[in-house]
């Protein structure tokens, strides 16, 4: 499957989740109604109430046979169906489940960092000093650069001795990678790379968003057991009354019965939740294992990590009190082994290993801590040549795809970034200075005006750092500018909300200070907005609203016009030819004489942003078709400049479709 087929598979899995969730709600409603009916629809044949007799029957096995028969009579003496009671129970149960799910959804609305905090994770600073932590950060950084997504935040579960990891978030913009202390302590670099590649598969294939929704839905279903426990405790402390035969009954007995029954029903809800998680997540773990092998071309990496899980006494089990809530996120089974394999969120360990290593003999190795010498933090490798896409089909086929060659190339890119710039990108003041430096004009007079305006907008430390780093920023290869910006996103995420509110107006002023917007400036601006605004200003995430071209065709034509004008350098003949060949790829009906937007319309950043926002709500098929048309327009002259490639990457990234970087021979060394 390609990237878009994976996205469509995630949508089908979401629909499956909705269907299973609806079935679970129906089952829980019926079970809750049965609990209330037992307590409230009581016979009147005997003194007292039905709940008293049912309680006595359960707690007094030595009662007279007649009394027992009387209690049984009460169960069947009256009809159980009460429409008004059922309606009340159904509405109440649905509200409890809905509110429970909504509360969990609100709790994790900030994205992956909410899940990491729930599990006790500690955010690793990008310039962390420990060798184990630096090795982990290097691996994640290289994987992000290779796949074309900004580097996700990395959390360490320092109190977890087992070997495990997870990826969480709604999109690459708010994704995090979490790893346990055991993971960084016991795995070699290749094994760690295999685990991280597995988690990047979940990021690229849309699994994370599904897992976040699954977390909220299952939590709602399991709320019934919490309520049952609360009612049960209330029943123990409720006032008791005695009937004429000195038998205890009343509200307390009814609450005890109701609480016990609701708790049992809640356990059924937990069972439903486990089945839903297992039905959706197990096969996706097999796919992520296969993707890890495909990404790294090293089956021994992920297979070695899985074998060490089997050889470690702690295995992959997590100790966090709320580990069960996120059990479907983990690389390995984070809970105790289930007696019933049908409820497990992960396939059996041996089966996963055999799919990767058919020669596995079932013997797990003895696990000892890995030594992490400084020289192995970023091994020097000679990467294979990474070709630039030759046609639009190659470009689309490379979206969301991570290969071993790209990982090696990312290592080479990272080593090519001067050390002062790489260190600056990892902390907030330096990251801001790098962004400013990338946007400052080459022309001396224009740069002086921009610096004067910048001095009035930012604090003294940021301005001084900008001036210090500017010569190094100007000296880097143009092909390293976007990778450097991708790394700088880590440092920018450490800003406070107030500092972010200062950053973006300063960026806008630099972009528009020379009264023109070039391709790189647009690309960098899109990258910053897409990957920082969700972090600082959480908003409703786009859902698929459009399955056909009709409602979004004007937006597609505007973006194709902008690409055509940008690649033609103002030549109307070349831009028209590029536009025509691009729209010929749109599967939007028979008409092909759609008008091309004027050049001044294509320079309206607000319109371009709005068009990208609308297309972002299109189906995976629409996005794939548009990007094929866009790449066709750019490659109409049978070549693609670095600037045009960066612009295509920015547009694809804005649509949630990460594109790996394009190689340049001078950077592969």
C-alpha positions as CSV (number, residue, x, y, z in Angstrom):
1,X,0.0,0.0,0.0
2,X,1.1,3.6,-0.6
3,X,0.7,6.5,1.8
4,X,-2.8,7.3,0.6
5,X,-4.0,3.7,0.8
6,X,-2.7,3.6,4.4
7,X,-4.7,6.8,5.1
8,X,-7.8,5.3,3.6
9,X,-7.3,2.1,5.6
10,X,-7.1,4.2,8.8
11,X,-10.4,5.8,7.8
12,X,-12.0,2.4,7.3
13,X,-10.6,1.4,10.7
14,X,-12.2,4.5,12.2
15,X,-15.6,3.6,10.7
16,X,-15.0,0.1,12.2
17,X,-14.3,1.7,15.6
18,X,-17.6,3.7,15.3
19,X,-19.5,0.5,14.5
20,X,-18.0,-1.5,17.3
21,X,-18.4,1.4,19.8
22,X,-22.1,1.6,18.9
23,X,-22.5,-2.1,19.5
24,X,-20.8,-1.8,22.8
25,X,-23.0,1.1,23.9
26,X,-26.1,-1.0,23.0
27,X,-24.8,-3.9,25.0
28,X,-24.0,-1.8,28.0
29,X,-27.4,0.0,27.9
30,X,-29.2,-3.4,27.9
31,X,-27.0,-4.6,30.8
32,X,-27.6,-1.5,32.8
33,X,-31.3,-1.7,32.2
34,X,-31.3,-5.3,33.5
35,X,-29.5,-4.1,36.7
36,X,-32.1,-1.4,37.3
37,X,-34.9,-3.7,36.6
38,X,-33.7,-6.2,39.1
39,X,-33.7,-3.5,41.8
40,X,-36.7,-1.4,40.9
41,X,-39.2,-3.7,39.3
42,X,-39.9,-5.6,42.5
43,X,-42.8,-7.8,43.5
44,X,-45.3,-6.9,46.2
45,X,-46.3,-10.4,47.2
46,X,-44.2,-10.3,50.3
47,X,-43.4,-7.6,52.8
48,X,-40.5,-5.4,52.1
49,X,-39.0,-4.9,48.6
50,X,-37.5,-7.2,46.0
51,X,-34.0,-5.9,46.6
52,X,-34.1,-7.0,50.2
53,X,-35.2,-10.5,49.3
54,X,-32.6,-10.7,46.5
55,X,-29.9,-9.5,48.9
56,X,-31.0,-12.0,51.5
57,X,-31.0,-14.8,49.0
58,X,-27.4,-14.0,48.0
59,X,-26.0,-13.5,51.5
60,X,-27.9,-16.1,53.5
61,X,-27.5,-19.6,51.9
62,X,-29.1,-21.2,55.0
63,X,-32.5,-19.5,54.6
64,X,-35.5,-21.6,54.5
65,X,-36.3,-23.2,51.1
66,X,-39.7,-21.4,51.0
67,X,-38.1,-18.0,51.5
68,X,-35.7,-18.8,48.7
69,X,-38.5,-19.8,46.5
70,X,-40.3,-16.6,47.4
71,X,-37.3,-14.6,46.4
72,X,-37.1,-16.5,43.1
73,X,-40.9,-15.9,42.6
74,X,-40.3,-12.2,42.9
75,X,-37.8,-12.3,39.9
76,X,-40.4,-13.8,37.6
77,X,-43.8,-12.7,39.1
78,X,-44.0,-9.4,37.2
79,X,-43.1,-8.3,33.6
80,X,-39.7,-6.9,33.3
81,X,-40.3,-4.4,30.4
82,X,-40.9,-0.8,31.5
83,X,-40.6,1.6,28.5
84,X,-40.2,4.7,30.7
85,X,-37.5,3.1,32.8
86,X,-35.7,1.8,29.7
87,X,-35.8,5.3,28.1
88,X,-34.4,6.8,31.3
89,X,-31.7,4.2,31.6
90,X,-30.7,4.4,27.9
91,X,-30.4,8.2,28.0
92,X,-28.6,8.2,31.3
93,X,-26.1,5.5,30.2
94,X,-25.5,7.1,26.8
95,X,-24.8,10.4,28.6
96,X,-22.4,8.8,31.0
97,X,-20.5,7.1,28.2
98,X,-20.6,10.2,26.0
99,X,-19.4,12.5,28.8
100,X,-16.7,10.1,29.9
101,X,-15.4,9.9,26.3
102,X,-15.7,13.7,25.9
103,X,-13.7,14.3,29.1
104,X,-10.9,12.0,28.0
105,X,-10.9,13.6,24.5
106,X,-10.6,17.0,26.2
107,X,-7.8,15.7,28.4
108,X,-5.8,14.5,25.4
109,X,-6.8,17.4,23.1
110,X,-3.2,18.9,23.3
111,X,-2.0,15.8,21.4
112,X,0.8,13.3,22.1
113,X,2.3,15.3,25.0
114,X,-0.9,14.6,27.0
115,X,-0.5,10.9,26.6
116,X,3.2,11.1,27.5
117,X,2.4,13.0,30.7
118,X,-0.4,10.5,31.6
119,X,2.3,7.8,31.6
120,X,4.8,9.8,33.6
121,X,7.0,10.8,30.7
122,X,9.7,13.5,31.0
123,X,10.4,15.7,28.0
124,X,14.0,15.4,26.8
125,X,15.6,18.7,26.0
126,X,17.0,18.5,22.4
127,X,20.5,19.3,23.8
128,X,20.3,16.6,26.6
129,X,23.7,15.7,27.9
130,X,23.4,12.0,28.7
131,X,24.9,9.7,26.1
132,X,21.9,7.3,26.1
133,X,19.5,10.2,25.7
134,X,21.6,11.9,23.0
135,X,21.7,8.7,21.0
136,X,18.0,8.4,21.2
137,X,17.5,12.0,20.2
138,X,19.9,11.6,17.2
139,X,18.0,8.5,16.0
140,X,14.6,10.3,16.2
141,X,16.1,13.4,14.5
142,X,17.5,11.4,11.6
143,X,14.3,9.5,11.2
144,X,12.3,12.7,11.1
145,X,14.6,14.4,8.5
146,X,14.5,11.2,6.4
147,X,10.7,11.1,6.4
148,X,10.1,14.8,5.8
149,X,8.3,15.6,9.1
150,X,9.6,18.1,11.7
151,X,11.3,16.4,14.6
152,X,8.7,15.2,17.2
153,X,9.2,15.8,20.9
154,X,10.8,12.9,22.7
155,X,9.7,11.8,26.2
156,X,11.6,9.4,28.5
157,X,9.6,7.2,30.9
158,X,12.5,7.2,33.4
159,X,10.8,4.9,35.9
160,X,10.0,2.1,33.5
161,X,12.6,-0.6,33.5
162,X,10.9,-2.6,30.7
163,X,11.6,-2.2,26.9
164,X,8.8,-0.3,25.3
165,X,7.9,2.8,23.2
166,X,5.0,4.6,21.7
167,X,4.0,7.3,19.2
168,X,1.1,9.5,20.1
169,X,-0.7,12.5,18.6
170,X,-3.4,13.5,16.2
171,X,-0.9,14.4,13.4
172,X,2.8,14.8,12.8
173,X,2.4,18.4,14.0
174,X,1.7,17.3,17.6
175,X,3.3,13.9,17.6
176,X,5.6,12.7,20.3
177,X,7.8,9.6,20.6
178,X,8.0,8.1,24.1
179,X,10.5,5.4,25.2
180,X,11.1,3.7,28.5
181,X,14.4,3.7,30.4
182,X,14.8,0.0,29.6
183,X,14.6,0.8,25.9
184,X,17.5,3.2,25.9
185,X,19.4,1.2,28.4
186,X,19.3,-2.3,26.9
187,X,19.0,-1.7,23.1
188,X,21.8,-1.2,20.7
189,X,21.6,1.7,18.2
190,X,20.4,-0.6,15.4
191,X,17.7,-2.1,17.7
192,X,16.7,1.4,18.9
193,X,16.5,2.5,15.3
194,X,14.2,-0.4,14.5
195,X,11.9,0.5,17.4
196,X,11.8,4.2,16.4
197,X,11.1,3.2,12.7
198,X,8.2,1.1,14.0
199,X,6.8,4.2,15.8
200,X,7.4,6.4,12.7
201,X,5.3,4.0,10.7
202,X,2.4,4.8,13.1
203,X,3.0,8.5,12.6
204,X,3.1,8.3,8.8
205,X,0.2,5.9,8.3
206,X,-2.4,7.6,10.3
207,X,-2.5,5.1,13.2
208,X,-1.9,7.7,15.9
209,X,-5.1,9.6,15.3
210,X,-7.1,6.4,15.3
211,X,-5.4,5.4,18.6
212,X,-6.3,8.7,20.2
213,X,-9.9,8.3,19.2
214,X,-9.9,4.7,20.5
215,X,-8.5,5.9,23.8
216,X,-11.4,8.3,24.4
217,X,-14.1,5.9,23.2
218,X,-12.9,3.0,25.4
219,X,-12.6,5.2,28.4
220,X,-16.2,6.3,28.0
221,X,-17.4,2.6,28.0
222,X,-15.5,1.8,31.1
223,X,-17.0,4.7,33.1
224,X,-19.9,2.5,34.1
225,X,-17.6,0.4,36.4
226,X,-16.4,3.5,38.1
227,X,-20.0,4.6,38.8
228,X,-20.9,1.1,40.0
229,X,-18.0,1.2,42.5
230,X,-19.1,4.6,43.7
231,X,-22.7,3.4,44.2
232,X,-21.5,0.3,46.0
233,X,-19.5,2.4,48.4
234,X,-22.5,4.6,48.9
235,X,-24.6,1.6,49.7
236,X,-22.3,0.5,52.6
237,X,-22.8,3.9,54.3
238,X,-26.4,4.5,53.5
239,X,-28.9,4.4,56.5
240,X,-30.5,1.0,57.1
241,X,-34.1,0.3,58.2
242,X,-35.7,-2.9,59.5
243,X,-39.0,-4.4,58.6
244,X,-41.5,-6.0,61.0
245,X,-39.6,-9.3,60.8
246,X,-36.4,-7.5,61.8
247,X,-34.8,-7.9,58.3
248,X,-32.5,-5.2,57.1
249,X,-33.5,-3.5,53.9
250,X,-34.3,-0.1,52.3
251,X,-32.2,2.3,50.4
252,X,-28.9,0.8,51.5
253,X,-29.7,-2.7,50.3
254,X,-31.0,-1.4,47.0
255,X,-27.8,0.6,46.5
256,X,-25.6,-2.4,47.3
257,X,-27.4,-4.5,44.8
258,X,-27.4,-1.8,42.2
259,X,-23.8,-0.9,42.8
260,X,-22.7,-4.6,42.5
261,X,-24.7,-5.1,39.3
262,X,-23.4,-1.8,37.7
263,X,-19.8,-2.8,38.6
264,X,-20.3,-6.2,36.9
265,X,-21.8,-4.4,33.9
266,X,-18.8,-2.1,34.0
267,X,-16.5,-5.1,33.8
268,X,-18.4,-6.1,30.8
269,X,-17.7,-2.6,29.4
270,X,-14.0,-3.2,30.1
271,X,-14.3,-6.5,28.2
272,X,-16.0,-4.7,25.2
273,X,-13.2,-2.1,25.3
274,X,-10.5,-4.8,25.2
275,X,-12.2,-6.5,22.3
276,X,-12.4,-3.2,20.4
277,X,-8.8,-2.4,21.0
278,X,-7.7,-5.9,20.0
279,X,-9.9,-5.9,16.8
280,X,-8.4,-2.6,15.6
281,X,-4.7,-2.6,16.8
282,X,-3.2,-6.1,16.4
283,X,-3.0,-6.2,12.6
284,X,-1.5,-2.7,12.6
285,X,1.3,-3.9,14.8
286,X,2.3,-6.4,12.2
287,X,2.2,-3.7,9.5
288,X,4.4,-1.4,11.6
289,X,6.9,-4.2,12.2
290,X,7.1,-4.8,8.4
291,X,7.4,-1.1,7.8
292,X,10.3,-0.9,10.3
293,X,12.2,-3.6,8.3
294,X,11.4,-1.8,5.0
295,X,12.5,1.6,6.4
296,X,15.8,0.4,7.9
297,X,16.6,-2.6,5.6
298,X,17.8,-4.2,8.8
299,X,15.5,-7.0,10.1
300,X,18.0,-7.7,12.9
301,X,17.2,-4.3,14.5
302,X,13.5,-4.7,15.3
303,X,13.9,-8.5,15.7
304,X,16.7,-8.0,18.2
305,X,14.6,-5.5,20.2
306,X,11.6,-8.0,20.3
307,X,14.0,-10.8,21.4
308,X,15.4,-8.7,24.2
309,X,11.8,-8.1,25.4
310,X,11.4,-11.9,25.7
311,X,14.7,-12.2,27.5
312,X,14.2,-9.4,30.0
313,X,12.4,-10.3,33.3
314,X,10.3,-7.1,33.1
315,X,9.7,-7.6,29.4
316,X,7.7,-4.7,27.9
317,X,5.4,-4.3,30.9
318,X,4.8,-0.7,32.1
319,X,4.4,0.1,35.8
320,X,2.5,3.4,35.4
321,X,-0.9,3.4,37.2
322,X,-2.8,4.4,34.1
323,X,-0.8,2.3,31.6
324,X,-3.9,0.3,30.7
325,X,-5.6,3.4,29.2
326,X,-2.9,3.6,26.5
327,X,-2.2,-0.1,26.0
328,X,-2.9,0.0,22.3
329,X,-0.2,2.7,21.7
330,X,2.8,0.6,22.8
331,X,5.5,-1.1,20.8
332,X,5.1,-4.2,23.0
333,X,2.4,-5.5,25.3
334,X,2.5,-3.0,28.2
335,X,0.2,-5.1,30.5
336,X,0.3,-8.5,32.0
337,X,-0.2,-11.3,29.6
338,X,-3.9,-11.9,28.9
339,X,-5.4,-15.4,29.6
340,X,-7.5,-14.9,26.5
341,X,-5.4,-14.0,23.5
342,X,-8.5,-12.5,21.8
343,X,-8.3,-9.5,24.2
344,X,-4.6,-8.8,23.7
345,X,-3.8,-5.5,22.0
346,X,-0.6,-7.0,20.5
347,X,0.2,-10.2,18.7
348,X,2.2,-12.9,20.6
349,X,5.8,-12.0,20.8
350,X,7.1,-15.2,19.2
351,X,4.7,-14.7,16.2
352,X,6.0,-11.2,15.6
353,X,9.6,-12.4,15.7
354,X,9.0,-15.3,13.3
355,X,7.5,-13.0,10.7
356,X,10.7,-11.0,10.7
357,X,13.2,-13.8,11.5
358,X,11.9,-17.2,10.2
359,X,15.0,-18.9,11.7
360,X,14.1,-17.9,15.3
361,X,14.5,-20.9,17.5
362,X,12.4,-19.6,20.4
363,X,15.3,-19.0,22.7
364,X,15.5,-15.5,24.1
365,X,18.9,-13.9,24.8
366,X,20.3,-12.8,28.2
367,X,19.8,-9.1,28.3
368,X,22.5,-6.7,29.7
369,X,22.9,-2.9,29.5
370,X,24.4,-1.6,26.2
371,X,27.5,0.5,26.3
372,X,27.1,3.8,24.5
373,X,30.5,5.2,23.5
374,X,30.6,8.8,22.2
375,X,31.8,7.5,18.8
376,X,28.5,5.6,18.2
377,X,26.1,8.5,18.9
378,X,26.0,9.2,15.1
379,X,28.0,6.6,13.1
380,X,29.6,7.8,9.9
381,X,28.2,5.9,7.0
382,X,28.5,6.3,3.2
383,X,24.9,6.8,2.0
384,X,23.7,5.6,-1.4
385,X,22.9,8.2,-3.9
386,X,19.3,9.4,-3.4
387,X,17.8,10.5,-6.8
388,X,15.5,13.4,-7.3
389,X,12.0,12.2,-8.6
390,X,12.1,12.2,-12.5
391,X,8.3,12.5,-12.9
392,X,5.1,13.3,-11.1
393,X,4.3,9.6,-10.4
394,X,7.7,9.1,-8.7
395,X,7.0,12.2,-6.6
396,X,3.6,10.9,-5.4
397,X,4.9,7.4,-4.8
398,X,7.6,8.8,-2.5
399,X,5.0,10.6,-0.2
400,X,5.0,9.1,3.3
401,X,7.7,6.5,2.3
402,X,10.8,6.1,4.4
403,X,13.7,4.1,3.0
404,X,17.1,3.0,4.2
405,X,18.8,5.3,1.7
406,X,16.8,8.2,3.0
407,X,17.8,7.4,6.6
408,X,21.5,7.3,5.6
409,X,21.0,10.5,3.6
410,X,19.5,12.2,6.7
411,X,22.5,11.2,8.7
412,X,24.7,12.8,6.1
413,X,22.6,16.0,6.1
414,X,22.7,16.2,9.9
415,X,26.5,15.9,9.9
416,X,26.7,18.5,7.2
417,X,24.9,21.2,9.3
418,X,27.6,23.2,11.1
419,X,27.8,22.3,14.8
420,X,27.1,25.9,16.1
421,X,23.9,26.0,14.0
422,X,22.8,22.5,15.1
423,X,23.3,23.3,18.8
424,X,21.4,26.6,18.3
425,X,18.5,24.8,16.7
426,X,18.0,22.8,19.9
427,X,17.3,25.7,22.2
428,X,14.6,28.4,21.9
429,X,16.7,31.6,21.6
430,X,19.0,30.0,19.0
431,X,16.1,28.5,17.1
432,X,14.4,31.9,16.8
433,X,17.7,33.4,15.6
434,X,18.1,30.7,12.9
435,X,14.6,31.4,11.6
436,X,15.3,35.1,11.5
437,X,18.6,34.5,9.8
438,X,17.1,32.3,7.1
439,X,14.6,35.1,6.2
440,X,17.0,38.0,6.2
441,X,17.6,39.4,2.7
442,X,20.9,39.0,0.9
443,X,20.9,42.6,-0.2
444,X,22.8,44.7,2.3
445,X,20.4,47.7,2.4
446,X,17.3,45.5,2.6
447,X,19.0,43.4,5.3
448,X,19.8,46.5,7.3
449,X,16.2,47.7,7.2
450,X,15.0,44.3,8.3
451,X,17.4,44.1,11.2
452,X,16.4,47.6,12.3
453,X,12.7,46.5,12.4
454,X,13.6,43.2,14.0
455,X,15.5,44.9,16.8
456,X,12.3,46.7,17.8
457,X,10.3,43.5,17.8
458,X,12.3,40.9,19.7
459,X,14.3,40.9,22.9
460,X,18.0,41.7,23.2
461,X,19.1,38.1,23.5
462,X,17.3,36.9,20.3
463,X,18.6,39.9,18.3
464,X,22.2,39.4,19.5
465,X,22.0,35.7,18.7
466,X,20.7,36.5,15.2
467,X,23.6,38.7,14.5
468,X,26.1,36.2,15.8
469,X,24.7,33.3,13.8
470,X,24.0,35.2,10.6
471,X,27.4,34.6,8.9
472,X,27.1,30.8,9.5
473,X,23.4,30.8,8.3
474,X,24.4,32.5,5.1
475,X,27.3,30.1,4.5
476,X,25.2,26.8,4.6
477,X,24.2,24.9,1.5
478,X,20.8,26.0,0.3
479,X,19.7,22.3,0.4
480,X,20.2,22.4,4.2
481,X,18.0,25.3,4.9
482,X,14.7,23.4,5.3
483,X,16.3,20.5,7.2
484,X,17.8,23.0,9.6
485,X,14.3,24.6,10.0
486,X,12.8,21.1,10.6
487,X,15.3,20.6,13.5
488,X,14.7,24.1,14.8
489,X,11.0,23.3,15.4
490,X,12.2,21.4,18.5
491,X,13.7,24.5,20.0
492,X,10.8,26.7,19.0
493,X,8.3,24.4,20.8
494,X,10.1,25.3,24.0
495,X,9.0,28.9,23.7
496,X,6.3,30.2,26.0
497,X,3.0,31.2,24.5
498,X,3.8,34.8,24.9
499,X,7.2,34.3,23.2
500,X,5.4,32.6,20.3
501,X,3.0,35.5,20.0
502,X,6.1,37.7,19.5
503,X,7.8,35.3,17.1
504,X,5.2,35.0,14.4
505,X,4.6,38.7,13.8
506,X,8.4,39.1,13.6
507,X,8.5,36.3,11.0
508,X,5.7,37.9,9.0
509,X,7.5,41.3,9.1
510,X,10.7,39.7,7.7
511,X,8.8,37.8,5.0
512,X,6.9,40.9,3.7
513,X,9.6,43.5,4.6
514,X,11.0,43.4,1.0
515,X,7.4,43.6,-0.5
516,X,7.8,40.2,-2.2
517,X,7.3,36.6,-1.2
518,X,9.8,34.1,-2.8
519,X,9.4,30.3,-2.8
520,X,11.6,29.6,0.2
521,X,9.9,32.2,2.3
522,X,6.5,30.8,1.6
523,X,7.8,27.3,2.3
524,X,9.3,28.2,5.6
525,X,6.3,30.2,6.6
526,X,4.0,27.3,5.9
527,X,6.3,24.9,7.9
528,X,6.3,27.2,10.9
529,X,2.5,27.7,10.9
530,X,1.6,24.1,10.4
531,X,3.9,22.7,13.0
532,X,3.9,25.4,15.7
533,X,0.4,26.8,15.8
534,X,-1.3,23.4,16.8
535,X,1.3,23.3,19.6
536,X,0.6,26.8,21.0
537,X,-3.0,27.3,19.8
538,X,-4.9,24.0,19.8
539,X,-7.8,24.1,17.5
540,X,-10.3,21.8,15.9
541,X,-8.4,19.4,13.6
542,X,-9.6,19.1,10.0
543,X,-11.8,16.0,9.2
544,X,-12.6,14.6,5.8
545,X,-15.5,16.6,4.4
546,X,-15.0,16.4,0.7
547,X,-15.0,13.2,-1.4
548,X,-15.4,14.8,-4.8
549,X,-13.7,17.7,-6.6
550,X,-16.8,19.8,-7.1
551,X,-16.8,21.7,-3.7
552,X,-13.0,22.3,-3.7
553,X,-12.1,22.7,-7.4
554,X,-11.7,26.5,-7.2
555,X,-9.1,26.1,-4.5
556,X,-7.2,23.4,-6.5
557,X,-7.1,25.7,-9.5
558,X,-5.8,28.6,-7.5
559,X,-3.0,26.5,-6.0
560,X,-2.1,25.0,-9.4
561,X,-2.0,28.6,-10.8
562,X,0.3,29.7,-8.0
563,X,2.7,26.7,-8.7
564,X,2.7,27.5,-12.5
565,X,3.5,31.2,-11.9
566,X,6.2,30.4,-9.4
567,X,8.0,27.9,-11.6
568,X,7.8,30.1,-14.8
569,X,9.5,33.1,-13.3
570,X,6.8,35.5,-14.5
571,X,6.7,34.1,-18.1
572,X,3.0,33.9,-18.9
573,X,3.5,31.4,-21.8
574,X,5.4,29.0,-19.6
575,X,3.1,29.4,-16.7
576,X,0.0,28.8,-18.9
577,X,1.6,25.6,-20.3
578,X,2.4,24.3,-16.8
579,X,-1.1,25.1,-15.6
580,X,-2.7,23.3,-18.5
581,X,-0.6,20.2,-18.1
582,X,-1.3,20.2,-14.4
583,X,-5.1,20.5,-14.6
584,X,-5.1,17.7,-17.2
585,X,-4.3,15.3,-14.4
586,X,-7.3,16.3,-12.3
587,X,-10.0,13.7,-12.3
588,X,-12.7,16.4,-12.0
589,X,-15.0,15.8,-15.0
590,X,-14.7,16.3,-18.7
591,X,-14.0,20.0,-18.8
592,X,-10.4,21.1,-19.1
593,X,-10.7,24.8,-20.0
594,X,-10.7,26.0,-16.4
595,X,-9.4,29.6,-16.1
596,X,-5.9,30.2,-14.6
597,X,-5.7,32.7,-11.8
598,X,-3.9,36.0,-12.3
599,X,-0.4,36.3,-10.9
600,X,-1.5,39.0,-8.3
601,X,-4.2,36.6,-7.0
602,X,-1.5,33.9,-6.5
603,X,0.5,36.3,-4.3
604,X,-2.3,36.7,-1.8
605,X,-1.1,34.6,1.1
606,X,-4.4,34.7,2.9
607,X,-6.1,33.1,-0.2
608,X,-3.4,30.5,-0.5
609,X,-3.8,29.6,3.1
610,X,-7.5,29.3,2.9
611,X,-7.2,27.1,-0.2
612,X,-4.8,24.8,1.5
613,X,-7.2,24.7,4.5
614,X,-10.1,23.6,2.3
615,X,-8.1,21.0,0.5
616,X,-6.8,19.6,3.8
617,X,-10.4,18.5,4.4
618,X,-10.4,16.4,1.2
619,X,-10.3,12.6,1.2
620,X,-6.9,10.8,0.7
621,X,-7.9,10.2,-3.0
622,X,-8.5,13.9,-3.6
623,X,-5.1,14.8,-2.0
624,X,-3.3,12.2,-4.1
625,X,-4.9,13.4,-7.3
626,X,-4.1,17.1,-6.5
627,X,-0.5,16.4,-5.7
628,X,-0.1,14.4,-8.9
629,X,-1.5,17.4,-10.8
630,X,0.8,19.8,-8.8
631,X,3.9,17.8,-9.5
632,X,3.0,17.5,-13.1
633,X,2.7,21.3,-13.4
634,X,6.1,21.8,-11.7
635,X,7.8,19.2,-13.9
636,X,6.2,20.4,-17.1
637,X,9.7,21.6,-18.3
638,X,11.1,18.1,-17.3
639,X,13.1,19.5,-14.4
640,X,12.5,20.6,-10.9
641,X,14.7,23.1,-9.1
642,X,15.4,22.8,-5.4
643,X,13.1,25.8,-4.7
644,X,10.3,24.2,-6.7
645,X,10.8,20.9,-4.8
646,X,10.8,22.7,-1.5
647,X,7.5,24.4,-2.4
648,X,5.9,21.1,-3.4
649,X,7.1,19.6,-0.1
650,X,5.5,22.5,1.8
651,X,2.2,22.2,0.0
652,X,2.1,18.4,0.5
653,X,3.0,18.9,4.2
654,X,0.2,21.4,4.5
655,X,-2.1,18.6,3.3
656,X,-0.8,16.2,5.9
657,X,1.4,14.3,3.3
658,X,5.1,14.4,4.4
659,X,7.6,14.2,1.5
660,X,11.2,13.1,2.1
661,X,13.9,15.5,1.1
662,X,15.5,15.5,-2.3
663,X,19.2,14.7,-2.5
664,X,21.9,16.8,-3.8
665,X,25.2,15.2,-4.7
666,X,27.4,17.8,-2.9
667,X,25.7,17.0,0.4
668,X,26.4,13.2,0.2
669,X,29.9,13.0,1.6
